[in-house]
Protein backbone atom coordinates (compact mmCIF):
# COMPACT_ATOMS: atom_id res chain seq x y z
CA UNK A 1 0.00 0.00 0.00
CA UNK A 2 1.31 3.41 -0.94
CA UNK A 3 0.84 6.50 1.24
CA UNK A 4 1.78 8.82 -1.61
CA UNK A 5 -1.70 10.34 -2.04
CA UNK A 6 -2.01 10.97 1.72
CA UNK A 7 1.44 12.57 1.88
CA UNK A 8 0.61 14.71 -1.16
CA UNK A 9 -2.62 15.83 0.54
CA UNK A 10 -0.72 16.80 3.70
CA UNK A 11 1.80 18.81 1.68
CA UNK A 12 -1.05 20.55 -0.15
CA UNK A 13 -2.72 21.41 3.17
CA UNK A 14 0.55 22.81 4.49
CA UNK A 15 0.94 25.02 1.40
CA UNK A 16 -2.63 26.28 1.83
CA UNK A 17 -2.03 27.01 5.52
CA UNK A 18 1.01 29.12 4.64
CA UNK A 19 -1.22 31.24 2.41
CA UNK A 20 -3.13 32.34 5.54
CA UNK A 21 -6.46 32.50 3.74
CA UNK A 22 -5.07 34.06 0.56
CA UNK A 23 -4.22 37.57 -0.55
CA UNK A 24 -7.72 38.89 0.10
CA UNK A 25 -7.75 37.64 3.70
CA UNK A 26 -4.33 39.15 4.36
CA UNK A 27 -5.47 42.45 2.81
CA UNK A 28 -8.51 42.47 5.14
CA UNK A 29 -6.22 41.94 8.13
CA UNK A 30 -4.00 44.82 7.03
CA UNK A 31 -7.01 47.06 6.30
CA UNK A 32 -8.07 46.56 9.94
CA UNK A 33 -4.62 47.65 11.07
CA UNK A 34 -3.61 44.11 12.02
CA UNK A 35 -0.65 41.97 11.15
CA UNK A 36 -1.01 38.31 10.26
CA UNK A 37 0.05 35.80 12.88
CA UNK A 38 3.30 35.07 11.07
CA UNK A 39 4.03 38.81 10.77
CA UNK A 40 3.44 39.21 14.52
CA UNK A 41 5.75 36.31 15.32
CA UNK A 42 8.43 37.72 13.01
CA UNK A 43 8.18 41.11 14.73
CA UNK A 44 8.58 39.59 18.19
CA UNK A 45 11.30 37.00 17.67
CA UNK A 46 14.78 36.86 16.23
CA UNK A 47 15.07 35.46 12.72
CA UNK A 48 15.22 31.65 12.64
CA UNK A 49 14.50 31.37 16.39
CA UNK A 50 10.97 30.01 15.96
CA UNK A 51 9.96 26.69 14.46
CA UNK A 52 6.30 26.45 13.58
CA UNK A 53 4.38 23.25 14.34
CA UNK A 54 0.82 22.39 13.40
CA UNK A 55 0.55 24.59 10.30
CA UNK A 56 -2.28 22.51 8.90
CA UNK A 57 -4.54 22.97 11.92
CA UNK A 58 -6.83 25.57 10.35
CA UNK A 59 -10.42 24.67 9.53
CA UNK A 60 -10.50 24.03 5.78
CA UNK A 61 -13.29 25.14 3.46
CA UNK A 62 -14.67 22.10 1.61
CA UNK A 63 -16.41 22.04 -1.77
CA UNK A 64 -19.56 20.00 -2.32
CA UNK A 65 -17.46 17.11 -3.68
CA UNK A 66 -15.44 16.91 -0.44
CA UNK A 67 -12.28 18.50 -1.84
CA UNK A 68 -10.63 21.43 -0.07
CA UNK A 69 -11.24 24.79 -1.74
CA UNK A 70 -8.03 26.60 -2.50
PQR file with spaces between the fields and no chain letter, atoms N, CA, C, O and H, PARSE charges and radii, in Angstrom:
ATOM       1  N    UNK     1       0.841   -1.189    0.000 -0.4000 1.5000
ATOM       2  CA   UNK     1       0.000    0.000    0.000 -0.0000 2.0000
ATOM       3  C    UNK     1       0.879    1.243    0.000  0.5500 1.7000
ATOM       4  O    UNK     1       1.844    1.334    0.760 -0.5500 1.4000
ATOM       5  N    UNK     2       0.545    2.178   -0.842 -0.4000 1.5000
ATOM       6  CA   UNK     2       1.309    3.414   -0.940 -0.0000 2.0000
ATOM       7  C    UNK     2       0.597    4.544   -0.199  0.5500 1.7000
ATOM       8  O    UNK     2      -0.625    4.677   -0.276 -0.5500 1.4000
ATOM       9  H    UNK     2      -0.239    2.104   -1.459  0.4000 1.0000
ATOM      10  N    UNK     3       1.365    5.344    0.510 -0.4000 1.5000
ATOM      11  CA   UNK     3       0.843    6.497    1.235 -0.0000 2.0000
ATOM      12  C    UNK     3       1.043    7.787    0.444  0.5500 1.7000
ATOM      13  O    UNK     3       0.838    8.882    0.967 -0.5500 1.4000
ATOM      14  H    UNK     3       2.357    5.236    0.572  0.4000 1.0000
ATOM      15  N    UNK     4       1.442    7.652   -0.813 -0.4000 1.5000
ATOM      16  CA   UNK     4       1.782    8.823   -1.608 -0.0000 2.0000
ATOM      17  C    UNK     4       0.643    9.840   -1.698  0.5500 1.7000
ATOM      18  O    UNK     4       0.886   11.040   -1.569 -0.5500 1.4000
ATOM      19  H    UNK     4       1.609    6.762   -1.238  0.4000 1.0000
ATOM      20  N    UNK     5      -0.586    9.388   -1.915 -0.4000 1.5000
ATOM      21  CA   UNK     5      -1.700   10.337   -2.039 -0.0000 2.0000
ATOM      22  C    UNK     5      -1.956   11.049   -0.713  0.5500 1.7000
ATOM      23  O    UNK     5      -2.281   12.237   -0.710 -0.5500 1.4000
ATOM      24  H    UNK     5      -0.784    8.413   -2.019  0.4000 1.0000
ATOM      25  N    UNK     6      -1.817   10.347    0.415 -0.4000 1.5000
ATOM      26  CA   UNK     6      -2.012   10.972    1.719 -0.0000 2.0000
ATOM      27  C    UNK     6      -0.917   11.997    2.013  0.5500 1.7000
ATOM      28  O    UNK     6      -1.191   13.080    2.530 -0.5500 1.4000
ATOM      29  H    UNK     6      -1.553    9.382    0.413  0.4000 1.0000
ATOM      30  N    UNK     7       0.319   11.644    1.680 -0.4000 1.5000
ATOM      31  CA   UNK     7       1.436   12.565    1.877 -0.0000 2.0000
ATOM      32  C    UNK     7       1.265   13.792    0.990  0.5500 1.7000
ATOM      33  O    UNK     7       1.502   14.916    1.434 -0.5500 1.4000
ATOM      34  H    UNK     7       0.541   10.764    1.260  0.4000 1.0000
ATOM      35  N    UNK     8       0.858   13.588   -0.249 -0.4000 1.5000
ATOM      36  CA   UNK     8       0.608   14.710   -1.158 -0.0000 2.0000
ATOM      37  C    UNK     8      -0.484   15.624   -0.610  0.5500 1.7000
ATOM      38  O    UNK     8      -0.375   16.847   -0.707 -0.5500 1.4000
ATOM      39  H    UNK     8       0.666   12.675   -0.609  0.4000 1.0000
ATOM      40  N    UNK     9      -1.539   15.041   -0.036 -0.4000 1.5000
ATOM      41  CA   UNK     9      -2.617   15.835    0.536 -0.0000 2.0000
ATOM      42  C    UNK     9      -2.120   16.654    1.727  0.5500 1.7000
ATOM      43  O    UNK     9      -2.494   17.817    1.874 -0.5500 1.4000
ATOM      44  H    UNK     9      -1.628   14.048    0.043  0.4000 1.0000
ATOM      45  N    UNK    10      -1.287   16.062    2.572 -0.4000 1.5000
ATOM      46  CA   UNK    10      -0.724   16.803    3.703 -0.0000 2.0000
ATOM      47  C    UNK    10       0.133   17.968    3.228  0.5500 1.7000
ATOM      48  O    UNK    10       0.042   19.068    3.774 -0.5500 1.4000
ATOM      49  H    UNK    10      -0.984   15.116    2.452  0.4000 1.0000
ATOM      50  N    UNK    11       0.959   17.737    2.223 -0.4000 1.5000
ATOM      51  CA   UNK    11       1.795   18.809    1.680 -0.0000 2.0000
ATOM      52  C    UNK    11       0.933   19.929    1.100  0.5500 1.7000
ATOM      53  O    UNK    11       1.238   21.109    1.277 -0.5500 1.4000
ATOM      54  H    UNK    11       1.033   16.843    1.780  0.4000 1.0000
ATOM      55  N    UNK    12      -0.130   19.560    0.416 -0.4000 1.5000
ATOM      56  CA   UNK    12      -1.047   20.550   -0.152 -0.0000 2.0000
ATOM      57  C    UNK    12      -1.698   21.371    0.955  0.5500 1.7000
ATOM      58  O    UNK    12      -1.818   22.590    0.836 -0.5500 1.4000
ATOM      59  H    UNK    12      -0.377   18.602    0.272  0.4000 1.0000
ATOM      60  N    UNK    13      -2.118   20.710    2.027 -0.4000 1.5000
ATOM      61  CA   UNK    13      -2.722   21.411    3.167 -0.0000 2.0000
ATOM      62  C    UNK    13      -1.723   22.358    3.822  0.5500 1.7000
ATOM      63  O    UNK    13      -2.087   23.455    4.244 -0.5500 1.4000
ATOM      64  H    UNK    13      -2.021   19.719    2.123  0.4000 1.0000
ATOM      65  N    UNK    14      -0.482   21.940    3.907 -0.4000 1.5000
ATOM      66  CA   UNK    14       0.550   22.815    4.487 -0.0000 2.0000
ATOM      67  C    UNK    14       0.770   24.051    3.616  0.5500 1.7000
ATOM      68  O    UNK    14       0.923   25.159    4.130 -0.5500 1.4000
ATOM      69  H    UNK    14      -0.186   21.048    3.565  0.4000 1.0000
ATOM      70  N    UNK    15       0.786   23.860    2.310 -0.4000 1.5000
ATOM      71  CA   UNK    15       0.937   25.020    1.400 -0.0000 2.0000
ATOM      72  C    UNK    15      -0.238   25.978    1.557  0.5500 1.7000
ATOM      73  O    UNK    15      -0.049   27.194    1.591 -0.5500 1.4000
ATOM      74  H    UNK    15       0.661   22.960    1.892  0.4000 1.0000
ATOM      75  N    UNK    16      -1.449   25.433    1.652 -0.4000 1.5000
ATOM      76  CA   UNK    16      -2.632   26.276    1.832 -0.0000 2.0000
ATOM      77  C    UNK    16      -2.579   27.026    3.159  0.5500 1.7000
ATOM      78  O    UNK    16      -2.948   28.199    3.223 -0.5500 1.4000
ATOM      79  H    UNK    16      -1.602   24.446    1.624  0.4000 1.0000
ATOM      80  N    UNK    17      -2.125   26.362    4.212 -0.4000 1.5000
ATOM      81  CA   UNK    17      -2.032   27.012    5.520 -0.0000 2.0000
ATOM      82  C    UNK    17      -1.057   28.176    5.482  0.5500 1.7000
ATOM      83  O    UNK    17      -1.296   29.204    6.115 -0.5500 1.4000
ATOM      84  H    UNK    17      -1.826   25.409    4.160  0.4000 1.0000
ATOM      85  N    UNK    18       0.031   28.028    4.752 -0.4000 1.5000
ATOM      86  CA   UNK    18       1.011   29.116    4.638 -0.0000 2.0000
ATOM      87  C    UNK    18       0.446   30.330    3.917  0.5500 1.7000
ATOM      88  O    UNK    18       0.948   31.441    4.084 -0.5500 1.4000
ATOM      89  H    UNK    18       0.226   27.192    4.238  0.4000 1.0000
ATOM      90  N    UNK    19      -0.592   30.126    3.120 -0.4000 1.5000
ATOM      91  CA   UNK    19      -1.215   31.241    2.406 -0.0000 2.0000
ATOM      92  C    UNK    19      -2.100   32.082    3.318  0.5500 1.7000
ATOM      93  O    UNK    19      -2.528   33.168    2.925 -0.5500 1.4000
ATOM      94  H    UNK    19      -1.000   29.223    2.985  0.4000 1.0000
ATOM      95  N    UNK    20      -2.381   31.605    4.522 -0.4000 1.5000
ATOM      96  CA   UNK    20      -3.131   32.341    5.538 -0.0000 2.0000
ATOM      97  C    UNK    20      -4.463   32.882    5.030  0.5500 1.7000
ATOM      98  O    UNK    20      -4.850   34.006    5.350 -0.5500 1.4000
ATOM      99  H    UNK    20      -2.033   30.723    4.841  0.4000 1.0000
ATOM     100  N    UNK    21      -5.158   32.076    4.240 -0.4000 1.5000
ATOM     101  CA   UNK    21      -6.460   32.496    3.737 -0.0000 2.0000
ATOM     102  C    UNK    21      -6.406   33.193    2.393  0.5500 1.7000
ATOM     103  O    UNK    21      -7.453   33.521    1.835 -0.5500 1.4000
ATOM     104  H    UNK    21      -4.844   31.163    3.980  0.4000 1.0000
ATOM     105  N    UNK    22      -5.225   33.428    1.859 -0.4000 1.5000
ATOM     106  CA   UNK    22      -5.072   34.059    0.556 -0.0000 2.0000
ATOM     107  C    UNK    22      -4.831   35.557    0.649  0.5500 1.7000
ATOM     108  O    UNK    22      -4.897   36.152    1.725 -0.5500 1.4000
ATOM     109  H    UNK    22      -4.375   33.161    2.313  0.4000 1.0000
ATOM     110  N    UNK    23      -4.552   36.143   -0.489 -0.4000 1.5000
ATOM     111  CA   UNK    23      -4.216   37.571   -0.554 -0.0000 2.0000
ATOM     112  C    UNK    23      -5.344   38.456   -0.038  0.5500 1.7000
ATOM     113  O    UNK    23      -5.092   39.464    0.622 -0.5500 1.4000
ATOM     114  H    UNK    23      -4.498   35.660   -1.363  0.4000 1.0000
ATOM     115  N    UNK    24      -6.589   38.081   -0.338 -0.4000 1.5000
ATOM     116  CA   UNK    24      -7.725   38.889    0.105 -0.0000 2.0000
ATOM     117  C    UNK    24      -7.842   38.890    1.624  0.5500 1.7000
ATOM     118  O    UNK    24      -8.099   39.932    2.227 -0.5500 1.4000
ATOM     119  H    UNK    24      -6.793   37.262   -0.874  0.4000 1.0000
ATOM     120  N    UNK    25      -7.659   37.740    2.237 -0.4000 1.5000
ATOM     121  CA   UNK    25      -7.748   37.637    3.695 -0.0000 2.0000
ATOM     122  C    UNK    25      -6.638   38.444    4.373  0.5500 1.7000
ATOM     123  O    UNK    25      -6.870   39.108    5.383 -0.5500 1.4000
ATOM     124  H    UNK    25      -7.450   36.894    1.747  0.4000 1.0000
ATOM     125  N    UNK    26      -5.448   38.379    3.816 -0.4000 1.5000
ATOM     126  CA   UNK    26      -4.334   39.150    4.362 -0.0000 2.0000
ATOM     127  C    UNK    26      -4.600   40.641    4.196  0.5500 1.7000
ATOM     128  O    UNK    26      -4.321   41.426    5.102 -0.5500 1.4000
ATOM     129  H    UNK    26      -5.259   37.840    2.995  0.4000 1.0000
ATOM     130  N    UNK    27      -5.139   41.037    3.039 -0.4000 1.5000
ATOM     131  CA   UNK    27      -5.466   42.448    2.808 -0.0000 2.0000
ATOM     132  C    UNK    27      -6.520   42.931    3.808  0.5500 1.7000
ATOM     133  O    UNK    27      -6.444   44.065    4.282 -0.5500 1.4000
ATOM     134  H    UNK    27      -5.366   40.400    2.303  0.4000 1.0000
ATOM     135  N    UNK    28      -7.495   42.091    4.130 -0.4000 1.5000
ATOM     136  CA   UNK    28      -8.506   42.466    5.141 -0.0000 2.0000
ATOM     137  C    UNK    28      -7.862   42.669    6.503  0.5500 1.7000
ATOM     138  O    UNK    28      -8.191   43.619    7.213 -0.5500 1.4000
ATOM     139  H    UNK    28      -7.557   41.170    3.745  0.4000 1.0000
ATOM     140  N    UNK    29      -6.944   41.778    6.869 -0.4000 1.5000
ATOM     141  CA   UNK    29      -6.220   41.941    8.131 -0.0000 2.0000
ATOM     142  C    UNK    29      -5.499   43.281    8.156  0.5500 1.7000
ATOM     143  O    UNK    29      -5.605   44.031    9.127 -0.5500 1.4000
ATOM     144  H    UNK    29      -6.677   41.006    6.291  0.4000 1.0000
ATOM     145  N    UNK    30      -4.768   43.580    7.091 -0.4000 1.5000
ATOM     146  CA   UNK    30      -4.000   44.816    7.031 -0.0000 2.0000
ATOM     147  C    UNK    30      -4.914   46.039    7.013  0.5500 1.7000
ATOM     148  O    UNK    30      -4.575   47.065    7.602 -0.5500 1.4000
ATOM     149  H    UNK    30      -4.682   42.970    6.302  0.4000 1.0000
ATOM     150  N    UNK    31      -6.062   45.948    6.349 -0.4000 1.5000
ATOM     151  CA   UNK    31      -7.010   47.056    6.305 -0.0000 2.0000
ATOM     152  C    UNK    31      -7.564   47.369    7.700  0.5500 1.7000
ATOM     153  O    UNK    31      -7.947   48.505    7.981 -0.5500 1.4000
ATOM     154  H    UNK    31      -6.337   45.114    5.870  0.4000 1.0000
ATOM     155  N    UNK    32      -7.603   46.368    8.556 -0.4000 1.5000
ATOM     156  CA   UNK    32      -8.071   46.561    9.939 -0.0000 2.0000
ATOM     157  C    UNK    32      -6.939   47.021   10.856  0.5500 1.7000
ATOM     158  O    UNK    32      -7.131   47.176   12.062 -0.5500 1.4000
ATOM     159  H    UNK    32      -7.292   45.446    8.328  0.4000 1.0000
ATOM     160  N    UNK    33      -5.762   47.236   10.275 -0.4000 1.5000
ATOM     161  CA   UNK    33      -4.623   47.651   11.072 -0.0000 2.0000
ATOM     162  C    UNK    33      -3.959   46.517   11.825  0.5500 1.7000
ATOM     163  O    UNK    33      -3.268   46.748   12.816 -0.5500 1.4000
ATOM     164  H    UNK    33      -5.606   47.110    9.295  0.4000 1.0000
ATOM     165  N    UNK    34      -4.162   45.296   11.365 -0.4000 1.5000
ATOM     166  CA   UNK    34      -3.615   44.111   12.025 -0.0000 2.0000
ATOM     167  C    UNK    34      -2.545   43.459   11.170  0.5500 1.7000
ATOM     168  O    UNK    34      -2.564   43.551    9.943 -0.5500 1.4000
ATOM     169  H    UNK    34      -4.724   45.108   10.559  0.4000 1.0000
ATOM     170  N    UNK    35      -1.626   42.807   11.832 -0.4000 1.5000
ATOM     171  CA   UNK    35      -0.647   41.969   11.148 -0.0000 2.0000
ATOM     172  C    UNK    35      -1.161   40.533   11.170  0.5500 1.7000
ATOM     173  O    UNK    35      -1.972   40.166   12.020 -0.5500 1.4000
ATOM     174  H    UNK    35      -1.611   42.732   12.829  0.4000 1.0000
ATOM     175  N    UNK    36      -0.684   39.731   10.233 -0.4000 1.5000
ATOM     176  CA   UNK    36      -1.012   38.309   10.261 -0.0000 2.0000
ATOM     177  C    UNK    36      -0.245   37.664   11.420  0.5500 1.7000
ATOM     178  O    UNK    36       0.679   38.263   11.969 -0.5500 1.4000
ATOM     179  H    UNK    36      -0.025   40.029    9.542  0.4000 1.0000
ATOM     180  N    UNK    37      -0.626   36.475   11.774 -0.4000 1.5000
ATOM     181  CA   UNK    37       0.047   35.800   12.883 -0.0000 2.0000
ATOM     182  C    UNK    37       1.527   35.615   12.598  0.5500 1.7000
ATOM     183  O    UNK    37       2.349   35.797   13.495 -0.5500 1.4000
ATOM     184  H    UNK    37      -1.377   35.989   11.328  0.4000 1.0000
ATOM     185  N    UNK    38       1.881   35.265   11.397 -0.4000 1.5000
ATOM     186  CA   UNK    38       3.297   35.072   11.071 -0.0000 2.0000
ATOM     187  C    UNK    38       4.048   36.397   11.088  0.5500 1.7000
ATOM     188  O    UNK    38       5.221   36.429   11.460 -0.5500 1.4000
ATOM     189  H    UNK    38       1.213   35.117   10.668  0.4000 1.0000
ATOM     190  N    UNK    39       3.401   37.489   10.695 -0.4000 1.5000
ATOM     191  CA   UNK    39       4.031   38.815   10.771 -0.0000 2.0000
ATOM     192  C    UNK    39       4.246   39.218   12.229  0.5500 1.7000
ATOM     193  O    UNK    39       5.271   39.811   12.563 -0.5500 1.4000
ATOM     194  H    UNK    39       2.448   37.464   10.393  0.4000 1.0000
ATOM     195  N    UNK    40       3.291   38.900   13.090 -0.4000 1.5000
ATOM     196  CA   UNK    40       3.442   39.212   14.519 -0.0000 2.0000
ATOM     197  C    UNK    40       4.579   38.417   15.137  0.5500 1.7000
ATOM     198  O    UNK    40       5.369   38.953   15.914 -0.5500 1.4000
ATOM     199  H    UNK    40       2.458   38.418   12.818  0.4000 1.0000
ATOM     200  N    UNK    41       4.661   37.143   14.794 -0.4000 1.5000
ATOM     201  CA   UNK    41       5.746   36.311   15.318 -0.0000 2.0000
ATOM     202  C    UNK    41       7.089   36.842   14.842  0.5500 1.7000
ATOM     203  O    UNK    41       8.034   36.930   15.626 -0.5500 1.4000
ATOM     204  H    UNK    41       4.019   36.708   14.163  0.4000 1.0000
ATOM     205  N    UNK    42       7.183   37.195   13.570 -0.4000 1.5000
ATOM     206  CA   UNK    42       8.432   37.716   13.008 -0.0000 2.0000
ATOM     207  C    UNK    42       8.845   39.018   13.692  0.5500 1.7000
ATOM     208  O    UNK    42      10.036   39.270   13.879 -0.5500 1.4000
ATOM     209  H    UNK    42       6.415   37.123   12.933  0.4000 1.0000
ATOM     210  N    UNK    43       7.870   39.845   14.065 -0.4000 1.5000
ATOM     211  CA   UNK    43       8.180   41.111   14.727 -0.0000 2.0000
ATOM     212  C    UNK    43       8.667   40.897   16.161  0.5500 1.7000
ATOM     213  O    UNK    43       9.436   41.707   16.678 -0.5500 1.4000
ATOM     214  H    UNK    43       6.903   39.641   13.913  0.4000 1.0000
ATOM     215  N    UNK    44       8.233   39.828   16.797 -0.4000 1.5000
ATOM     216  CA   UNK    44       8.575   39.586   18.194 -0.0000 2.0000
ATOM     217  C    UNK    44       9.866   38.811   18.400  0.5500 1.7000
ATOM     218  O    UNK    44      10.560   39.013   19.397 -0.5500 1.4000
ATOM     219  H    UNK    44       7.609   39.170   16.376  0.4000 1.0000
ATOM     220  N    UNK    45      10.193   37.929   17.469 -0.4000 1.5000
ATOM     221  CA   UNK    45      11.303   36.996   17.669 -0.0000 2.0000
ATOM     222  C    UNK    45      12.454   37.265   16.716  0.5500 1.7000
ATOM     223  O    UNK    45      12.285   37.886   15.667 -0.5500 1.4000
ATOM     224  H    UNK    45       9.630   37.765   16.659  0.4000 1.0000
ATOM     225  N    UNK    46      13.621   36.789   17.101 -0.4000 1.5000
ATOM     226  CA   UNK    46      14.782   36.857   16.231 -0.0000 2.0000
ATOM     227  C    UNK    46      14.580   35.931   15.042  0.5500 1.7000
ATOM     228  O    UNK    46      13.900   34.910   15.146 -0.5500 1.4000
ATOM     229  H    UNK    46      13.759   36.285   17.954  0.4000 1.0000
ATOM     230  N    UNK    47      15.167   36.288   13.929 -0.4000 1.5000
ATOM     231  CA   UNK    47      15.069   35.461   12.719 -0.0000 2.0000
ATOM     232  C    UNK    47      15.565   34.048   13.017  0.5500 1.7000
ATOM     233  O    UNK    47      16.573   33.868   13.701 -0.5500 1.4000
ATOM     234  H    UNK    47      15.719   37.118   13.844  0.4000 1.0000
ATOM     235  N    UNK    48      14.867   33.071   12.513 -0.4000 1.5000
ATOM     236  CA   UNK    48      15.222   31.647   12.644 -0.0000 2.0000
ATOM     237  C    UNK    48      15.224   31.140   14.090  0.5500 1.7000
ATOM     238  O    UNK    48      15.833   30.108   14.375 -0.5500 1.4000
ATOM     239  H    UNK    48      14.048   33.217   11.958  0.4000 1.0000
ATOM     240  N    UNK    49      14.553   31.849   15.008 -0.4000 1.5000
ATOM     241  CA   UNK    49      14.503   31.373   16.391 -0.0000 2.0000
ATOM     242  C    UNK    49      13.174   30.684   16.715  0.5500 1.7000
ATOM     243  O    UNK    49      12.969   30.231   17.841 -0.5500 1.4000
ATOM     244  H    UNK    49      14.059   32.687   14.777  0.4000 1.0000
ATOM     245  N    UNK    50      12.282   30.604   15.745 -0.4000 1.5000
ATOM     246  CA   UNK    50      10.966   30.014   15.958 -0.0000 2.0000
ATOM     247  C    UNK    50      10.732   28.932   14.917  0.5500 1.7000
ATOM     248  O    UNK    50      10.931   29.151   13.722 -0.5500 1.4000
ATOM     249  H    UNK    50      12.448   30.971   14.830  0.4000 1.0000
ATOM     250  N    UNK    51      10.309   27.767   15.380 -0.4000 1.5000
ATOM     251  CA   UNK    51       9.959   26.685   14.463 -0.0000 2.0000
ATOM     252  C    UNK    51       8.473   26.402   14.611  0.5500 1.7000
ATOM     253  O    UNK    51       8.006   26.006   15.679 -0.5500 1.4000
ATOM     254  H    UNK    51      10.147   27.589   16.350  0.4000 1.0000
ATOM     255  N    UNK    52       7.748   26.607   13.544 -0.4000 1.5000
ATOM     256  CA   UNK    52       6.295   26.453   13.575 -0.0000 2.0000
ATOM     257  C    UNK    52       5.904   24.985   13.508  0.5500 1.7000
ATOM     258  O    UNK    52       6.461   24.219   12.722 -0.5500 1.4000
ATOM     259  H    UNK    52       8.127   26.929   12.677  0.4000 1.0000
ATOM     260  N    UNK    53       4.935   24.599   14.343 -0.4000 1.5000
ATOM     261  CA   UNK    53       4.377   23.247   14.344 -0.0000 2.0000
ATOM     262  C    UNK    53       2.876   23.360   14.176  0.5500 1.7000
ATOM     263  O    UNK    53       2.272   24.322   14.650 -0.5500 1.4000
ATOM     264  H    UNK    53       4.482   25.221   14.981  0.4000 1.0000
ATOM     265  N    UNK    54       2.270   22.407   13.519 -0.4000 1.5000
ATOM     266  CA   UNK    54       0.816   22.395   13.401 -0.0000 2.0000
ATOM     267  C    UNK    54       0.271   23.374   12.391  0.5500 1.7000
ATOM     268  O    UNK    54      -0.821   23.907   12.583 -0.5500 1.4000
ATOM     269  H    UNK    54       2.760   21.625   13.134  0.4000 1.0000
ATOM     270  N    UNK    55       1.003   23.629   11.316 -0.4000 1.5000
ATOM     271  CA   UNK    55       0.551   24.586   10.304 -0.0000 2.0000
ATOM     272  C    UNK    55      -0.780   24.203    9.689  0.5500 1.7000
ATOM     273  O    UNK    55      -1.552   25.084    9.311 -0.5500 1.4000
ATOM     274  H    UNK    55       1.891   23.196   11.160  0.4000 1.0000
ATOM     275  N    UNK    56      -1.065   22.941    9.581 -0.4000 1.5000
ATOM     276  CA   UNK    56      -2.284   22.506    8.901 -0.0000 2.0000
ATOM     277  C    UNK    56      -3.443   22.332    9.879  0.5500 1.7000
ATOM     278  O    UNK    56      -4.293   21.466    9.675 -0.5500 1.4000
ATOM     279  H    UNK    56      -0.438   22.225    9.888  0.4000 1.0000
ATOM     280  N    UNK    57      -3.489   23.129   10.922 -0.4000 1.5000
ATOM     281  CA   UNK    57      -4.540   22.970   11.916 -0.0000 2.0000
ATOM     282  C    UNK    57      -5.733   23.880   11.678  0.5500 1.7000
ATOM     283  O    UNK    57      -6.692   23.844   12.448 -0.5500 1.4000
ATOM     284  H    UNK    57      -2.798   23.832   11.088  0.4000 1.0000
ATOM     285  N    UNK    58      -5.698   24.688   10.641 -0.4000 1.5000
ATOM     286  CA   UNK    58      -6.832   25.571   10.346 -0.0000 2.0000
ATOM     287  C    UNK    58      -8.043   24.753    9.904  0.5500 1.7000
ATOM     288  O    UNK    58      -7.905   23.597    9.504 -0.5500 1.4000
ATOM     289  H    UNK    58      -4.919   24.717   10.015  0.4000 1.0000
ATOM     290  N    UNK    59      -9.203   25.343    9.976 -0.4000 1.5000
ATOM     291  CA   UNK    59     -10.420   24.669    9.533 -0.0000 2.0000
ATOM     292  C    UNK    59     -10.564   24.894    8.031  0.5500 1.7000
ATOM     293  O    UNK    59     -10.782   26.026    7.600 -0.5500 1.4000
ATOM     294  H    UNK    59      -9.316   26.282   10.301  0.4000 1.0000
ATOM     295  N    UNK    60     -10.449   23.849    7.235 -0.4000 1.5000
ATOM     296  CA   UNK    60     -10.505   24.025    5.783 -0.0000 2.0000
ATOM     297  C    UNK    60     -11.931   24.281    5.295  0.5500 1.7000
ATOM     298  O    UNK    60     -12.907   23.937    5.961 -0.5500 1.4000
ATOM     299  H    UNK    60     -10.273   22.929    7.585  0.4000 1.0000
ATOM     300  N    UNK    61     -12.019   24.889    4.126 -0.4000 1.5000
ATOM     301  CA   UNK    61     -13.291   25.141    3.464 -0.0000 2.0000
ATOM     302  C    UNK    61     -13.448   24.070    2.384  0.5500 1.7000
ATOM     303  O    UNK    61     -12.661   24.012    1.439 -0.5500 1.4000
ATOM     304  H    UNK    61     -11.225   25.169    3.586  0.4000 1.0000
ATOM     305  N    UNK    62     -14.477   23.219    2.531 -0.4000 1.5000
ATOM     306  CA   UNK    62     -14.666   22.103    1.608 -0.0000 2.0000
ATOM     307  C    UNK    62     -15.698   22.428    0.537  0.5500 1.7000
ATOM     308  O    UNK    62     -16.693   23.101    0.804 -0.5500 1.4000
ATOM     309  H    UNK    62     -15.116   23.266    3.299  0.4000 1.0000
ATOM     310  N    UNK    63     -15.452   21.946   -0.670 -0.4000 1.5000
ATOM     311  CA   UNK    63     -16.411   22.038   -1.770 -0.0000 2.0000
ATOM     312  C    UNK    63     -17.454   20.939   -1.600  0.5500 1.7000
ATOM     313  O    UNK    63     -17.304   20.058   -0.753 -0.5500 1.4000
ATOM     314  H    UNK    63     -14.643   21.400   -0.887  0.4000 1.0000
ATOM     315  N    UNK    64     -18.492   20.994   -2.393 -0.4000 1.5000
ATOM     316  CA   UNK    64     -19.561   19.996   -2.323 -0.0000 2.0000
ATOM     317  C    UNK    64     -19.071   18.569   -2.582  0.5500 1.7000
ATOM     318  O    UNK    64     -19.659   17.605   -2.091 -0.5500 1.4000
ATOM     319  H    UNK    64     -18.614   21.710   -3.081  0.4000 1.0000
ATOM     320  N    UNK    65     -17.988   18.443   -3.359 -0.4000 1.5000
ATOM     321  CA   UNK    65     -17.462   17.111   -3.679 -0.0000 2.0000
ATOM     322  C    UNK    65     -16.500   16.590   -2.616  0.5500 1.7000
ATOM     323  O    UNK    65     -15.933   15.510   -2.778 -0.5500 1.4000
ATOM     324  H    UNK    65     -17.510   19.226   -3.758  0.4000 1.0000
ATOM     325  N    UNK    66     -16.307   17.344   -1.525 -0.4000 1.5000
ATOM     326  CA   UNK    66     -15.442   16.913   -0.440 -0.0000 2.0000
ATOM     327  C    UNK    66     -14.009   17.364   -0.545  0.5500 1.7000
ATOM     328  O    UNK    66     -13.225   17.148    0.380 -0.5500 1.4000
ATOM     329  H    UNK    66     -16.768   18.222   -1.393  0.4000 1.0000
ATOM     330  N    UNK    67     -13.642   17.995   -1.662 -0.4000 1.5000
ATOM     331  CA   UNK    67     -12.278   18.502   -1.837 -0.0000 2.0000
ATOM     332  C    UNK    67     -12.131   19.837   -1.124  0.5500 1.7000
ATOM     333  O    UNK    67     -13.110   20.562   -0.946 -0.5500 1.4000
ATOM     334  H    UNK    67     -14.279   18.170   -2.413  0.4000 1.0000
ATOM     335  N    UNK    68     -10.911   20.162   -0.716 -0.4000 1.5000
ATOM     336  CA   UNK    68     -10.632   21.433   -0.066 -0.0000 2.0000
ATOM     337  C    UNK    68     -10.594   22.538   -1.110  0.5500 1.7000
ATOM     338  O    UNK    68      -9.919   22.409   -2.132 -0.5500 1.4000
ATOM     339  H    UNK    68     -10.115   19.573   -0.861  0.4000 1.0000
ATOM     340  N    UNK    69     -11.316   23.623   -0.856 -0.4000 1.5000
ATOM     341  CA   UNK    69     -11.244   24.794   -1.737 -0.0000 2.0000
ATOM     342  C    UNK    69      -9.925   25.494   -1.521  0.5500 1.7000
ATOM     343  O    UNK    69      -9.478   25.670   -0.388 -0.5500 1.4000
ATOM     344  H    UNK    69     -11.864   23.728   -0.027  0.4000 1.0000
ATOM     345  N    UNK    70      -9.305   25.892   -2.615 -0.4000 1.5000
ATOM     346  CA   UNK    70      -8.026   26.602   -2.501 -0.0000 2.0000
ATOM     347  C    UNK    70      -8.250   28.082   -2.607  0.5500 1.7000
ATOM     348  O    UNK    70      -7.297   28.858   -2.535 -0.5500 1.4000
ATOM     349  H    UNK    70      -9.668   25.749   -3.536  0.4000 1.0000
